[in-house]
Each structure stands twice: as C-alpha cells, then as structure tokens.
Amino acid sequence: MIRLDNVTKTYRGAGASALYEVQLQIDRGEFVFLVGASGSGKSSLLKLMLREEKPDSGDLFVLGENLRTLPQRRVASYRRKLGVVFQDFRLLPNKTVFQNIAFALQVIGKSRAFIETSVPDVLRLVGLEGKFFDFPAALSGGEQQRVALARALVNRPELLLADEPTGNLDPDNSKEIMGLLSRINLSGTTIVMATHDRGIVDQMQRRVVEIQAGRIVRDAETASYREVPSGPVELSEDQP
C-alpha cells in the first residue's frame, strides 16, 4: 500500500535534510506509529504521503500512485482516497457537527442521498449520534477530535493518516480516540499515526517506526524500545 524507495526531502534554507534516503514499506491493514523527537521528520513523512510536499529524490508509492511524479491536476483525486486527522481538529466553527462532515462530502461531489445516509452512520461509529446540530464551540476537545475523525472516515478511505491526533487531549480522551482508531483499523483501514506519546505507543503494542534526524533508526513489530530477536537464538557449542 505504501512504499518509499530512498526518499530524500530537503527544505529550502535548511541545513540538513528533513528525510534522507528513507526506505519503508507499509502493507494493507497495518497500524503503524511514527515516533521520534520534534523535528525528526515524522510530519514531513506524512506531508509527503498526503502530497503536500514532493520528494527531492527517490520514489514514494501510495495506493498505487507514484507521488513524486503525480501530476498536480490529479492530486485532489488522489487525496479523496485518504482520511486525514490533525492535532488541531480543523473544524469549521460556523457549521454544525453534521454540516462539518457533510461539507467534506459535498466538495468531492457526493450526492445528497449518500450524505444523508453516510453522515449519521459515521457519527454513530464515533459515538456522537446526539450531537448532530451542535457547533464545535459547544463540544469538548475529545468530542471535537471525534468529529474530525468522523470527517476523515466518512468517505470510507483505505488509508488514514493521523498527525498527533491526541496531542491536545487529556489522557481519558486520548484513550477513547485510540480505542476508536483501533476498531477502525480492525475493520480494514490502514493507519499511519505520528505521535510523541510513548504511553499510547506502549499500550497499543503495534508496529513502530522511529525516525531520528530524517533517518529511520528502528522498525519494530511491537512498541518495545528494546530490539527483540525475530527468531530463536542459536547457541554456540561454547555457550551453556
């Protein structure tokens, strides 16, 4: 589903590459955490996957598209296949919960019948069926992030990109959002999530890709921060 072949990205005026010769493959149905310090390259990697930025070199394939060579005229069509969740929610303050989600479908030309069926379905999924007519200002931070998640899911994307989706939430709301993401992943949606929250990563025990100074330094199937042998340890004749 996602493959990066020697991807390098350097921003103008920067002294070092944001990403340098990154090699990575993510298969359909995976849940992958991108971890690392601020400025390590996590958000740059997500921006490349969203096609907000292009690699300077190397190839980046997502959902069958090479994003380095994808023509600008096809970017909007490509993004319709994705769901995206941000740390700051990005809800429209003058629209209700229902309207915020419906608007995401209107801009891609979905029919009124599709909207009237899909929006209530996705709001039930995230536990907000009683909030249809509320405005964002009337919602808690956790509820606003659920609306943002519903908006990302309403078009039934194969891939969900999440950039610090729990960064502005308290521990209880973070736990609820991660529970929702886990259920969404189990339904078949591939999730790539950047986070600095080690507690969440340790609790979830999913694949972890750690980035330092634009390079992948660890790719582990669990959230352990210690390398775990992938197979049985063979003892030499000198070992007891």
Secondary structure, 3 states (H helix, E strand, C coil): CEEEEEEEECCCCCCCCCEEEEEEEECCCCEEEEECCCCCCHHHHHHHHHCCCCCCEEEEEECCEECCCCCHHHHHHHHCCEEEEECCCCCCCCCCHHHHHHHHHHCCCCCHHHHHHHHHHHHHHCCCCCCCCCCHHHCCHHHHHHHHHHHHHCCCCCEEEEECCCCCCCHHHHHHHHHHHHHHHHCCCEEEEECCCHHHHHHHCCEEEEEECCEEEEEECCCCCCCCCCCCCCCCCCCC
